[in-house]
């Protein structure tokens, strides 16, 4: 199997990304009209962007409106190789966001839970038990005020 070629972020690919950030359901035909290429060429470019990990096309929801009772951000102080700690945390299915950062915490993770017992289980068994995790601070989301992914390209 051949390797996936990393997509070039030329002006056309940037236009495609920006349009899909605003409407992920935009058809290849509509995209083709906007960027001035054939539908097949746009389809191929979108596939290269997906395969190259440049973008994802997903349905974004507010977890609190689709059956989850808790969404939280957890600040983690860690020691040792932060990349190994982050990789272990990323393997937890309920964790949807892992970022290494500077400041008061070494790693931030976001997760969704069915209830407080589920959150306690995750904190105790899946997060605090990871080698290298020194301490955690949990920030419970009360209401999602804004969530957007339409920041464009540079």
HELIX and SHEET records of a PDB file:
HELIX    1   1 UNK A   11  UNK A   22  1                                  12    
HELIX    2   2 UNK A   28  UNK A   35  1                                   8    
HELIX    3   3 UNK A   39  UNK A   51  1                                  13    
HELIX    4   4 UNK A   63  UNK A   65  5                                   3    
HELIX    5   5 UNK A   82  UNK A   90  1                                   9    
HELIX    6   6 UNK A  116  UNK A  121  1                                   6    
HELIX    7   7 UNK A  122  UNK A  127  3                                   6    
SHEET    1   A 4 UNK A  95  UNK A 100  0                                        
SHEET    2   A 4 UNK A 107  UNK A 113 -1                                        
SHEET    3   A 4 UNK A  70  UNK A  78 -1                                        
SHEET    4   A 4 UNK A 133  UNK A 140 -1                                        
END                                                                             
